[in-house]
Amino acid sequence: MKTSEVVQELCDVLTSKLVAALAGVKDSGQVRKWARGELEPTQPAEQRLRFTLDVIQEIGGTHGQKVAQAWALSINPRLDYQSPIQAIREDRFQEVAASAKALLEDAYDA
């Protein structure tokens, strides 16, 4: 998947402002340029974007897009009471993946 498509899909679930925050940039206009293919994010930012989309899609496929969005924005005790977006910004991928896995496993156990 092209980076521009990854960014556009994330902006559809979150907002360009939240995508900028998780990618580690201050200007949401930059995110819109990524989505249009006018600019490319740095490698660390692209890694955050792709990871986030993978997790959001996995949660969304099981629980729906609104739950995936709420999970990404909510304070999470598994992440030291930070949101997954903030943890992703800090490159805490393993912790975020474990948090998502716990949510998904709860769905399968129910």
C-alpha positions, 0 to 999 in steps of 0.5 A: 500500500502506498504511503499516501493511501495509508495516511488517507485511511488513517485520516478517515478514521482519526483526523489529520491533526491526530495523525500528525500527533502520532507521526510526530509532526506539528502541522496537520497540513503536512499530513494532508500533503502526505495523503495527496502524495506531495510529500513523504514522511520520514522513515520513523513517521511512516513506520508509526503510520503503517503500524497504526493503520494495521492495528486500527484495521485489526480492531475495526475488523473485529469490533468496528471502526468506532471502537477502533477509533475510541480505543486509539484515543482513550486512556489505557491502563496497559499503556501507563494511562496514556492513549495508544496514539501517544504511546505510538508517538513514543515508539512503544509498538510492543506495548500498543500491540499487546494492548490491542491483542488484549482487546481482541482476545477479550472479543474472542473469549466473549 
